[in-house]
Structures are given as structure tokens and as C-alpha cells.
Amino acid sequence: MQEEEKKPLDLSEYGRTDLIFDFVSTYYERTNISRDYGTGESYSMTEVHMLTRIADHPGITVTELSQRGNRTKSAISQVVKRLEEKGLVEKRKAADNGSRTLLYATPSGQQLSDYHKAYDVEHGAAFDAMLAAEKGEQAVEQFYEVLACMYGYLRKKRENSMREKCGRESSLEEESGREE
């Protein structure tokens, strides 16, 4: 297989946003690819990361997962349902409040989570080595600093968008209430 010829990086304003779009689209595509993390069965990145959050935070709720993962409660519930059907997660009612459902990894879920972490560490190290070889050791730290900064920026944008949406819905409800 011939090595792909490197094109010059387009750092114009649109070129930058287009590069981010291409990266995000490609990465998102990878989240839905099922792979074996070492247990002999295949799971999507979304499923295994959700499972690992549950394993790392026993008793977490769907609401808490949605806040941590920037996903809707409906989307989280769908993933949790799949994990529960596969015997990786179990739901329990909170002792102090029977209306709250708490999530726990089963022993096989904990094992998959442990395998997943090892897989991610190995593949993360390979990425770091590639980046260091191409751009230098300092670039690895800078990459993660920039990624964290960008993630914080996008979270704030999402929160502001949600506040605006809630404000509009509240205004619409008030207006429709006055019309009655």
C-alpha cells in the first residue's frame, strides 16, 4: 500500500474549522465501531466508556451520567439498557429514595471495564508515541492541554445553548398561558 502524500495544512479560518469538522466526524464514526477489548465479545466505544463510568462510580444515576457525558438522559438510558441486557450492568433502587435508580457494574462488567482501560492505555500510548515522533515530546502535553481547553469551550457553549433553549420554552409557555 502506498503511503498517502501529505497535503499542506490549510490554516485559513475556514480550513481550521473544516479540519475540526473532519476530525470530529472521523472520531465519532470510530465510537460506533464494535471491537473486542479482550473478552472475546465486541462492544462499541460508547458502550464500553459508559460501562467504565458506571464501574468507576458505583451507584451513579442516569442523570449524573448524562451530566458527565454531555448526552441526553434518553441516549444514556438506551446504552444502559443494552449494557443491562448483556449482563454488564444492574439497576438497584436507592435505599433512601425508591424513585432513584442506581447503576452498578456486574462482575463481568467490571472485568470488561478493566480490559477496556488496559486497551485504552495501550492505544493511547501508541498515539502519544506517534505524536511525539512527528512533532516532539512537548507536542503530546500541548495536545492534551488544547483538547481540554476545547472540551471546556464546547461544554460552556452547550450549557449556554441549553439555558437559551429552556428560556425560550419558558417564555413560550408563559405566552400560551396568557392566551387561555
Backbone as a printed PyTorch tensor [residue, N CA C, xyz], in Angstrom:
tensor([[[  0.8380,  -1.1790,   0.0000],
         [  0.0000,   0.0000,   0.0000],
         [  0.8790,   1.2380,   0.0000]],

        [[  0.5850,   2.1650,  -0.8740],
         [  1.3620,   3.3760,  -0.9930],
         [  1.0300,   4.3300,   0.1420]],

        [[  2.0690,   4.9800,   0.6920],
         [  1.8240,   5.9450,   1.7560],
         [  1.1380,   7.1620,   1.1620]],

        [[  0.1100,   7.6550,   1.8730],
         [ -0.6460,   8.8070,   1.4030],
         [  0.2460,  10.0410,   1.4160]],

        [[  0.2040,  10.7950,   0.3110],
         [  1.0030,  12.0010,   0.2000],
         [  0.4090,  13.0710,   1.1110]],

        [[  1.2750,  13.7120,   1.9130],
         [  0.8040,  14.7430,   2.8340],
         [  0.4950,  16.0170,   2.0680]],

        [[ -0.7010,  16.5340,   2.3270],
         [ -1.1030,  17.7980,   1.7350],
         [ -0.7340,  18.9130,   2.7000]],

        [[ -0.4550,  20.0960,   2.1700],
         [ -0.1580,  21.2000,   3.0890],
         [ -1.3910,  21.4990,   3.9470]],

        [[ -1.1650,  21.8310,   5.2140],
         [ -2.2450,  22.1130,   6.1500],
         [ -2.8480,  23.4720,   5.8290]],

        [[ -4.1470,  23.5070,   5.6390],
         [ -4.8690,  24.7530,   5.3600],
         [ -5.2290,  25.4010,   6.6900]],

        [[ -4.5130,  26.4490,   7.0540],
         [ -4.7600,  27.1220,   8.3240],
         [ -5.5600,  28.4100,   8.1660]],

        [[ -6.2380,  28.5460,   7.0250],
         [ -7.1350,  29.6870,   6.8770],
         [ -8.2740,  29.5130,   7.8740]],

        [[ -9.0730,  30.5580,   8.0870],
         [-10.1660,  30.4490,   9.0560],
         [-11.0800,  29.2660,   8.7350]],

        [[-11.4810,  29.1360,   7.4730],
         [-12.3670,  28.0260,   7.1260],
         [-11.6190,  26.7020,   7.1460]],

        [[-10.3750,  26.7050,   6.7360],
         [ -9.5820,  25.4800,   6.7410],
         [ -9.4830,  24.8840,   8.1400]],

        [[ -9.3440,  25.7340,   9.1400],
         [ -9.2760,  25.2650,  10.5240],
         [-10.5920,  24.6200,  10.9480]],

        [[-11.6920,  25.2880,  10.6820],
         [-12.9920,  24.7280,  11.0880],
         [-13.3000,  23.4630,  10.3060]],

        [[-12.8780,  23.4140,   9.0600],
         [-13.0980,  22.2210,   8.2450],
         [-12.2730,  21.0430,   8.7950]],

        [[-11.0490,  21.3190,   9.2300],
         [-10.2030,  20.2870,   9.8290],
         [-10.8450,  19.7540,  11.1190]],

        [[-11.3520,  20.6610,  11.9490],
         [-12.0230,  20.2340,  13.1850],
         [-13.2320,  19.3810,  12.8460]],

        [[-14.0250,  19.7980,  11.8680],
         [-15.2000,  19.0250,  11.4670],
         [-14.7980,  17.6320,  10.9960]],

        [[-13.7790,  17.5530,  10.1590],
         [-13.3220,  16.2480,   9.6570],
         [-12.8330,  15.3560,  10.7920]],

        [[-12.0930,  15.9420,  11.7310],
         [-11.5960,  15.1760,  12.8680],
         [-12.7540,  14.6520,  13.7140]],

        [[-13.6790,  15.5290,  14.0700],
         [-14.8120,  15.1370,  14.9150],
         [-15.6570,  14.0780,  14.2170]],

        [[-15.9070,  14.2470,  12.9360],
         [-16.7080,  13.2700,  12.1810],
         [-16.0270,  11.9060,  12.1570]],

        [[-14.7310,  11.8970,  11.9120],
         [-13.9810,  10.6440,  11.8620],
         [-13.9500,   9.9800,  13.2310]],

        [[-13.7400,  10.7780,  14.2700],
         [-13.6890,  10.2190,  15.6210],
         [-15.0610,   9.6830,  16.0230]],

        [[-16.1110,  10.4350,  15.7080],
         [-17.4700,   9.9860,  16.0300],
         [-17.7680,   8.6470,  15.3460]],

        [[-17.3590,   8.5250,  14.1070],
         [-17.5500,   7.2740,  13.3630],
         [-16.8960,   6.1030,  14.0970]],

        [[-15.7170,   6.3530,  14.6620],
         [-15.0000,   5.2980,  15.3890],
         [-15.7320,   4.8770,  16.6630]],

        [[-16.5150,   5.7790,  17.2620],
         [-17.1960,   5.4420,  18.5170],
         [-18.2510,   4.3640,  18.3180]],

        [[-18.7130,   4.1920,  17.1050],
         [-19.7620,   3.2100,  16.8340],
         [-19.2440,   1.8900,  16.2760]],

        [[-17.9460,   1.7950,  16.0870],
         [-17.3530,   0.5540,  15.5910],
         [-17.1970,  -0.4020,  16.7630]],

        [[-17.7190,  -1.6050,  16.6280],
         [-17.5700,  -2.5990,  17.6960],
         [-16.1900,  -3.2320,  17.6120]],

        [[-15.5990,  -3.4480,  18.7940],
         [-14.2880,  -4.0990,  18.8390],
         [-14.2200,  -4.9680,  20.0830]],

        [[-13.3220,  -5.9170,  20.0430],
         [-13.1000,  -6.8090,  21.1730],
         [-12.0360,  -6.1810,  22.0630]],

        [[-12.3900,  -5.9190,  23.2990],
         [-11.4560,  -5.3080,  24.2490],
         [-10.6880,  -6.3550,  25.0580]],

        [[-10.8530,  -7.6350,  24.6770],
         [-10.1010,  -8.6920,  25.3400],
         [-10.9600,  -9.7600,  25.9860]],

        [[-12.2820,  -9.6500,  25.8310],
         [-13.1750, -10.6280,  26.4600],
         [-13.7100, -11.6510,  25.4610]],

        [[-13.4250, -11.4570,  24.1760],
         [-13.9500, -12.3530,  23.1520],
         [-15.2670, -11.8720,  22.5560]],

        [[-15.8170, -10.7860,  23.1000],
         [-17.0490, -10.1990,  22.5610],
         [-16.7750,  -8.7670,  22.1470]],

        [[-17.5910,  -8.2630,  21.2220],
         [-17.3730,  -6.9190,  20.7040],
         [-18.3720,  -5.9250,  21.2900]],

        [[-17.8480,  -4.7240,  21.5680],
         [-18.6510,  -3.6370,  22.1090],
         [-18.2310,  -2.3380,  21.4400]],

        [[-19.1710,  -1.3960,  21.3540],
         [-18.8320,  -0.0830,  20.8030],
         [-18.0830,   0.7250,  21.8530]],

        [[-17.3600,   1.7320,  21.3980],
         [-16.6370,   2.6160,  22.2950],
         [-17.6200,   3.3100,  23.2480]],

        [[-18.7760,   3.6760,  22.7360],
         [-19.7900,   4.3240,  23.5640],
         [-20.2170,   3.4040,  24.7010]],

        [[-20.4950,   2.1420,  24.3830],
         [-20.9270,   1.1930,  25.4060],
         [-19.8530,   0.9930,  26.4690]],

        [[-18.6290,   0.7840,  26.0430],
         [-17.5680,   0.4380,  26.9920],
         [-17.1470,   1.6410,  27.8390]],

        [[-17.2050,   2.8370,  27.2680],
         [-16.8930,   4.0210,  28.0700],
         [-18.0000,   4.2820,  29.0920]],

        [[-19.2450,   4.0680,  28.6990],
         [-20.3680,   4.2250,  29.6290],
         [-20.2390,   3.2010,  30.7560]],

        [[-19.9300,   1.9670,  30.4020],
         [-19.7420,   0.9160,  31.3950],
         [-18.6210,   1.2900,  32.3650]],

        [[-17.5280,   1.8030,  31.8550],
         [-16.3950,   2.1660,  32.7030],
         [-16.7650,   3.2990,  33.6550]],

        [[-17.5580,   4.2520,  33.1900],
         [-18.0150,   5.3140,  34.1070],
         [-18.8680,   4.7320,  35.2210]],

        [[-19.7050,   3.7680,  34.8740],
         [-20.5440,   3.1170,  35.8920],
         [-19.6670,   2.3230,  36.8630]],

        [[-18.7030,   1.5770,  36.3300],
         [-17.8090,   0.7800,  37.1780],
         [-16.9720,   1.6780,  38.0960]],

        [[-16.5420,   2.8290,  37.5960],
         [-15.7140,   3.7440,  38.3810],
         [-16.5150,   4.5370,  39.4090]],

        [[-17.8330,   4.5960,  39.2150],
         [-18.7100,   5.3720,  40.1040],
         [-19.9260,   4.5310,  40.4840]],

        [[-19.7190,   3.4860,  41.2720],
         [-20.8390,   2.6160,  41.6410],
         [-21.9890,   3.4150,  42.2610]],

        [[-23.2020,   3.1330,  41.7930],
         [-24.3730,   3.8310,  42.3010],
         [-24.6970,   5.1240,  41.5690]],

        [[-23.9950,   5.3910,  40.4800],
         [-24.2620,   6.5860,  39.6730],
         [-25.6530,   6.4580,  39.0470]],

        [[-26.2750,   7.5730,  38.7550],
         [-27.6000,   7.5660,  38.1240],
         [-27.4920,   7.9580,  36.6520]],

        [[-28.5500,   7.7190,  35.9160],
         [-28.5930,   8.1120,  34.5040],
         [-28.4300,   9.6250,  34.3790]],

        [[-29.0630,  10.3640,  35.2680],
         [-28.9500,  11.8330,  35.2410],
         [-27.4960,  12.2630,  35.4190]],

        [[-26.8130,  11.6620,  36.3790],
         [-25.4010,  12.0030,  36.6140],
         [-24.5360,  11.6220,  35.4110]],

        [[-24.8180,  10.4720,  34.8080],
         [-24.0770,  10.0700,  33.6060],
         [-24.2920,  11.0630,  32.4710]],

        [[-25.5210,  11.5370,  32.3120],
         [-25.7980,  12.4700,  31.2190],
         [-25.0850,  13.7990,  31.4590]],

        [[-24.9760,  14.2210,  32.7130],
         [-24.2670,  15.4650,  33.0230],
         [-22.7720,  15.3220,  32.7770]],

        [[-22.2090,  14.1660,  33.1080],
         [-20.7730,  13.9380,  32.9060],
         [-20.4350,  13.7230,  31.4410]],

        [[-21.3450,  13.1080,  30.6930],
         [-21.0300,  12.7030,  29.3420],
         [-21.5930,  13.5610,  28.2430]],

        [[-22.2350,  14.6780,  28.6150],
         [-22.8040,  15.5650,  27.5900],
         [-23.7330,  14.8380,  26.6320]],

        [[-24.5730,  13.9880,  27.1820],
         [-25.5570,  13.2710,  26.3790],
         [-26.8980,  13.3880,  27.0600]],

        [[-27.9380,  13.1870,  26.2980],
         [-29.2700,  13.2640,  26.8800],
         [-29.5240,  12.0460,  27.7630]],

        [[-30.4630,  12.2030,  28.6950],
         [-30.8160,  11.0700,  29.5580],
         [-31.3870,   9.9350,  28.7150]],

        [[-32.0960,  10.2740,  27.6530],
         [-32.6580,   9.2520,  26.7640],
         [-31.5490,   8.4420,  26.0970]],

        [[-30.5310,   9.1190,  25.5950],
         [-29.4120,   8.4240,  24.9350],
         [-28.6770,   7.5400,  25.9440]],

        [[-28.4460,   8.0560,  27.1430],
         [-27.7720,   7.2900,  28.1940],
         [-28.6160,   6.0610,  28.5440]],

        [[-29.9240,   6.2540,  28.6910],
         [-30.8210,   5.1470,  29.0550],
         [-30.7770,   4.0300,  28.0220]],

        [[-30.6790,   4.3910,  26.7440],
         [-30.6050,   3.3750,  25.6850],
         [-29.3300,   2.5480,  25.8210]],

        [[-28.2090,   3.2080,  26.0860],
         [-26.9380,   2.4990,  26.2350],
         [-26.9880,   1.6220,  27.4900]],

        [[-27.5010,   2.1700,  28.5900],
         [-27.5970,   1.4110,  29.8400],
         [-28.4780,   0.1800,  29.6360]],

        [[-29.5610,   0.3240,  28.8960],
         [-30.4440,  -0.8180,  28.6310],
         [-29.6860,  -1.9270,  27.8950]],

        [[-28.8850,  -1.5450,  26.8800],
         [-28.0900,  -2.5430,  26.1540],
         [-27.0840,  -3.2280,  27.0830]],

        [[-26.4380,  -2.4340,  27.9320],
         [-25.4640,  -2.9960,  28.8710],
         [-26.1410,  -3.9320,  29.8700]],

        [[-27.3230,  -3.5740,  30.2900],
         [-28.0780,  -4.4130,  31.2270],
         [-28.4930,  -5.7230,  30.5510]],

        [[-28.9480,  -5.6320,  29.3040],
         [-29.3420,  -6.8300,  28.5500],
         [-28.1600,  -7.7720,  28.3320]],

        [[-26.9550,  -7.2220,  28.2550],
         [-25.7470,  -8.0310,  28.0510],
         [-25.1730,  -8.5360,  29.3730]],

        [[-25.8480,  -8.2010,  30.4860],
         [-25.4000,  -8.6740,  31.7890],
         [-24.1900,  -7.9470,  32.3370]],

        [[-23.9610,  -6.7230,  31.8940],
         [-22.7870,  -5.9650,  32.3100],
         [-23.1020,  -4.9280,  33.3910]],

        [[-24.3680,  -4.5450,  33.4790],
         [-24.8160,  -3.5140,  34.4160],
         [-26.0890,  -4.0010,  35.0830]],

        [[-26.2580,  -3.6210,  36.3440],
         [-27.5200,  -3.9020,  37.0180],
         [-28.0360,  -2.6190,  37.6520]],

        [[-29.3620,  -2.5430,  37.7330],
         [-30.0260,  -1.3900,  38.3410],
         [-30.5370,  -1.7980,  39.7120]],

        [[-30.4120,  -0.8550,  40.6590],
         [-30.9560,  -1.0720,  42.0010],
         [-31.6520,   0.2040,  42.4410]],

        [[-32.7360,   0.0500,  43.1710],
         [-33.4350,   1.2090,  43.7290],
         [-32.6360,   1.7180,  44.9270]],

        [[-32.5480,   3.0260,  45.0570],
         [-31.8490,   3.6240,  46.1870],
         [-32.5970,   3.2980,  47.4730]],

        [[-31.8640,   2.9390,  48.5240],
         [-32.4710,   2.5720,  49.8070],
         [-33.1960,   3.7630,  50.4340]],

        [[-32.6160,   4.9500,  50.2870],
         [-33.2000,   6.1390,  50.9020],
         [-34.3170,   6.7690,  50.0760]],

        [[-34.4000,   6.3870,  48.8090],
         [-35.3710,   7.0140,  47.9170],
         [-35.7010,   6.0130,  46.8150]],

        [[-36.8000,   5.3280,  46.9330],
         [-37.1600,   4.2750,  45.9870],
         [-37.3780,   4.7480,  44.5650]],

        [[-37.4370,   6.0630,  44.3550],
         [-37.6560,   6.5400,  42.9810],
         [-36.3450,   6.6990,  42.2140]],

        [[-35.2180,   6.7310,  42.9190],
         [-33.9090,   6.8500,  42.2470],
         [-33.3820,   5.4720,  41.9060]],

        [[-32.9280,   5.3280,  40.6580],
         [-32.3390,   4.0680,  40.2140],
         [-30.8350,   4.2410,  40.1250]],

        [[-30.1160,   3.3790,  40.8210],
         [-28.6610,   3.4230,  40.8540],
         [-28.0920,   2.3360,  39.9550]],

        [[-26.9700,   2.6300,  39.3320],
         [-26.3500,   1.7110,  38.3780],
         [-25.0480,   1.1450,  38.9280]],

        [[-24.8670,  -0.1650,  38.6990],
         [-23.6680,  -0.8590,  39.1610],
         [-23.1790,  -1.8020,  38.0640]],

        [[-21.8580,  -1.9280,  37.9570],
         [-21.2830,  -2.9160,  37.0410],
         [-21.4010,  -4.2900,  37.6940]],

        [[-21.7380,  -5.2770,  36.9110],
         [-21.7270,  -6.6600,  37.3840],
         [-20.2670,  -7.1290,  37.3790]],

        [[-19.9690,  -8.3030,  37.9340],
         [-18.5790,  -8.7890,  37.8680],
         [-18.0540,  -8.8740,  36.4290]],

        [[-18.8860,  -9.3370,  35.4900],
         [-18.4050,  -9.3870,  34.0970],
         [-18.2780,  -7.9770,  33.5170]],

        [[-19.1250,  -7.0540,  33.9790],
         [-18.9990,  -5.6630,  33.5540],
         [-17.7260,  -5.0320,  34.0790]],

        [[-17.3760,  -5.3340,  35.3310],
         [-16.1390,  -4.8180,  35.9200],
         [-14.9240,  -5.3650,  35.1710]],

        [[-14.9860,  -6.6530,  34.8050],
         [-13.8840,  -7.2560,  34.0600],
         [-13.7140,  -6.5800,  32.7010]],

        [[-14.8170,  -6.3600,  31.9910],
         [-14.7440,  -5.6830,  30.6960],
         [-14.2030,  -4.2660,  30.8710]],

        [[-14.6370,  -3.5770,  31.9130],
         [-14.1420,  -2.2250,  32.1790],
         [-12.6310,  -2.2400,  32.3940]],

        [[-12.1440,  -3.2030,  33.1580],
         [-10.7000,  -3.3090,  33.3920],
         [ -9.9510,  -3.5760,  32.0820]],

        [[-10.4800,  -4.4840,  31.2490],
         [ -9.8590,  -4.7660,  29.9480],
         [ -9.8850,  -3.5250,  29.0620]],

        [[-10.9860,  -2.8030,  29.1220],
         [-11.1310,  -1.5910,  28.3110],
         [-10.0770,  -0.5580,  28.7090]],

        [[ -9.8830,  -0.3690,  29.9990],
         [ -8.8760,   0.5970,  30.4500],
         [ -7.4870,   0.2110,  29.9460]],

        [[ -7.1500,  -1.0720,  30.0480],
         [ -5.8450,  -1.5310,  29.5660],
         [ -5.7080,  -1.2950,  28.0590]],

        [[ -6.7770,  -1.5710,  27.3110],
         [ -6.8020,  -1.3490,  25.8640],
         [ -6.5660,   0.1320,  25.5560]],

        [[ -7.2910,   1.0030,  26.2610],
         [ -7.1630,   2.4390,  26.0090],
         [ -5.7660,   2.9500,  26.3660]],

        [[ -5.1910,   2.4570,  27.4700],
         [ -3.8480,   2.8770,  27.8610],
         [ -2.8490,   2.4720,  26.7760]],

        [[ -2.9670,   1.2360,  26.2910],
         [ -2.0560,   0.7500,  25.2470],
         [ -2.1920,   1.5770,  23.9730]],

        [[ -3.4260,   1.8160,  23.5330],
         [ -3.6260,   2.5630,  22.2920],
         [ -3.3330,   4.0540,  22.4660]],

        [[ -3.5820,   4.5690,  23.6590],
         [ -3.2240,   5.9600,  23.9400],
         [ -1.7260,   6.1590,  23.9060]],

        [[ -0.9900,   5.1900,  24.4330],
         [  0.4750,   5.2620,  24.4140],
         [  1.0020,   5.2120,  22.9800]],

        [[  0.3620,   4.4060,  22.1450],
         [  0.7730,   4.3350,  20.7370],
         [  0.5310,   5.6780,  20.0390]],

        [[ -0.6090,   6.3130,  20.3460],
         [ -0.8960,   7.6310,  19.7670],
         [  0.1320,   8.6530,  20.2560]],

        [[  0.3850,   8.6460,  21.5650],
         [  1.3570,   9.5890,  22.1270],
         [  2.7320,   9.4100,  21.4790]],

        [[  3.1490,   8.1640,  21.2730],
         [  4.4460,   7.8900,  20.6510],
         [  4.4870,   8.4060,  19.2130]],

        [[  3.3970,   8.1970,  18.4680],
         [  3.3330,   8.6920,  17.0910],
         [  3.4260,  10.2160,  17.0780]],

        [[  2.6640,  10.8820,  17.9640],
         [  2.6620,  12.3420,  18.0090],
         [  4.0420,  12.8630,  18.4140]],

        [[  4.6550,  12.2370,  19.3970],
         [  5.9950,  12.6530,  19.8430],
         [  7.0160,  12.4780,  18.7230]],

        [[  6.9140,  11.3790,  17.9650],
         [  7.8480,  11.1350,  16.8650],
         [  7.6690,  12.1720,  15.7570]],

        [[  6.4250,  12.5620,  15.5000],
         [  6.1450,  13.5250,  14.4190],
         [  6.4070,  14.9690,  14.8250]],

        [[  6.0370,  15.3090,  16.0850],
         [  6.0350,  16.7250,  16.4830],
         [  6.8670,  17.0410,  17.7220]],

        [[  7.4180,  16.0170,  18.3730],
         [  8.2240,  16.2390,  19.5710],
         [  7.4390,  15.9490,  20.8420]],

        [[  8.1850,  15.6370,  21.8950],
         [  7.5780,  15.2730,  23.1850],
         [  6.6600,  16.3640,  23.7220]],

        [[  7.0620,  17.6090,  23.5840],
         [  6.2680,  18.7170,  24.1230],
         [  4.8930,  18.7820,  23.4620]],

        [[  4.8000,  18.3530,  22.2250],
         [  3.5310,  18.3950,  21.4990],
         [  2.4830,  17.4940,  22.1390]],

        [[  2.9070,  16.4160,  22.7690],
         [  1.9660,  15.4880,  23.4030],
         [  1.2270,  16.2110,  24.5290]],

        [[  1.9720,  16.8540,  25.4260],
         [  1.3460,  17.6000,  26.5260],
         [  0.4900,  18.7330,  25.9800]],

        [[  0.9970,  19.4430,  24.9900],
         [  0.2470,  20.5530,  24.4070],
         [ -1.0470,  20.0660,  23.7730]],

        [[ -1.0020,  18.9210,  23.1180],
         [ -2.2020,  18.3650,  22.5050],
         [ -3.3000,  18.1680,  23.5500]],

        [[ -2.9580,  17.5530,  24.6710],
         [ -3.9600,  17.2870,  25.7040],
         [ -4.4320,  18.5730,  26.3790]],

        [[ -3.5340,  19.5550,  26.5140],
         [ -3.9480,  20.8490,  27.0600],
         [ -4.9360,  21.5370,  26.1180]],

        [[ -4.6480,  21.5050,  24.8360],
         [ -5.5470,  22.1130,  23.8480],
         [ -6.8700,  21.3530,  23.8120]],

        [[ -6.8060,  20.0390,  23.8520],
         [ -8.0220,  19.2230,  23.8460],
         [ -8.8930,  19.5520,  25.0650]],

        [[ -8.2900,  19.6660,  26.2450],
         [ -9.0400,  20.0090,  27.4540],
         [ -9.6530,  21.3970,  27.3350]],

        [[ -8.9130,  22.3250,  26.7730],
         [ -9.4090,  23.6810,  26.5780],
         [-10.6040,  23.6810,  25.6150]],

        [[-10.4620,  22.9610,  24.5350],
         [-11.5360,  22.8900,  23.5400],
         [-12.7760,  22.2150,  24.1320]],

        [[-12.5700,  21.1600,  24.9080],
         [-13.6780,  20.4720,  25.5470],
         [-14.4180,  21.4170,  26.4980]],

        [[-13.6660,  22.1780,  27.2920],
         [-14.2820,  23.1540,  28.1960],
         [-15.0790,  24.1950,  27.4310]],

        [[-14.5240,  24.6570,  26.3390],
         [-15.2090,  25.6460,  25.4940],
         [-16.5230,  25.0790,  24.9550]],

        [[-16.4710,  23.8530,  24.4430],
         [-17.6770,  23.2430,  23.8760],
         [-18.7280,  22.9620,  24.9500]],

        [[-18.2980,  22.5650,  26.1430],
         [-19.2490,  22.3470,  27.2510],
         [-19.9700,  23.6400,  27.6060]],

        [[-19.2190,  24.7400,  27.6850],
         [-19.8340,  26.0380,  28.0010],
         [-20.8210,  26.4380,  26.9170]],

        [[-20.4380,  26.2380,  25.6550],
         [-21.3370,  26.5630,  24.5420],
         [-22.6210,  25.7450,  24.6600]],

        [[-22.4850,  24.4710,  24.9810],
         [-23.6490,  23.5950,  25.1160],
         [-24.5320,  24.0460,  26.2720]],

        [[-23.9240,  24.3620,  27.4180],
         [-24.6930,  24.8260,  28.5760],
         [-25.4380,  26.1070,  28.2610]],

        [[-24.7680,  27.0520,  27.6030],
         [-25.4230,  28.3050,  27.2260],
         [-26.5770,  28.0520,  26.2700]],

        [[-26.3590,  27.1560,  25.3230],
         [-27.4030,  26.8100,  24.3550],
         [-28.6080,  26.1990,  25.0640]],

        [[-28.3370,  25.3110,  26.0390],
         [-29.4290,  24.6810,  26.7880],
         [-30.1880,  25.7260,  27.6060]],

        [[-29.4750,  26.6690,  28.2270],
         [-30.1230,  27.7280,  29.0040],
         [-31.0190,  28.5740,  28.1040]],

        [[-30.4900,  28.9310,  26.9240],
         [-31.2780,  29.7270,  25.9830],
         [-32.5190,  28.9710,  25.5490]],

        [[-32.3680,  27.6820,  25.2550],
         [-33.4870,  26.8560,  24.8280],
         [-34.5320,  26.7950,  25.9360]],

        [[-34.0920,  26.5630,  27.1550],
         [-35.0250,  26.4950,  28.2860],
         [-35.7120,  27.8320,  28.4900]],

        [[-34.9770,  28.9070,  28.3240],
         [-35.5640,  30.2470,  28.4460],
         [-36.6300,  30.4980,  27.3930]],

        [[-36.3610,  30.0740,  26.1560],
         [-37.3460,  30.2450,  25.0800],
         [-38.5870,  29.4130,  25.3600]],

        [[-38.3910,  28.1680,  25.8090],
         [-39.5390,  27.3090,  26.0950],
         [-40.3610,  27.8810,  27.2350]],

        [[-39.7020,  28.4260,  28.2420],
         [-40.3920,  29.0230,  29.3780],
         [-41.1950,  30.2320,  28.9150]],

        [[-40.6010,  31.0630,  28.0420],
         [-41.2970,  32.2370,  27.5160],
         [-42.5050,  31.8230,  26.6990]],

        [[-42.3490,  30.7830,  25.8870],
         [-43.4620,  30.2980,  25.0710],
         [-44.5920,  29.7670,  25.9520]],

        [[-44.2370,  29.0620,  27.0260],
         [-45.2540,  28.5390,  27.9430],
         [-46.0020,  29.6780,  28.6020]],

        [[-45.2670,  30.7310,  29.0050],
         [-45.9070,  31.8890,  29.6370],
         [-46.8600,  32.5690,  28.6650]],

        [[-46.4120,  32.7160,  27.4050],
         [-47.2560,  33.3590,  26.3950],
         [-48.5160,  32.5330,  26.1310]],

        [[-48.3730,  31.2240,  26.0100],
         [-49.5490,  30.3910,  25.7310],
         [-50.4870,  30.3810,  26.9300]],

        [[-49.9330,  30.5190,  28.1490],
         [-50.7670,  30.5760,  29.3500],
         [-51.5900,  31.8460,  29.3990]],

        [[-51.0520,  32.9480,  28.8830],
         [-51.7780,  34.2160,  28.8630],
         [-52.9010,  34.2060,  27.8400]],

        [[-52.7340,  33.4140,  26.7850],
         [-53.7460,  33.3820,  25.7200],
         [-55.0060,  32.6490,  26.1490]],

        [[-54.9300,  31.7600,  27.1360],
         [-56.0750,  30.9440,  27.5420],
         [-57.0800,  31.6750,  28.3160]]])
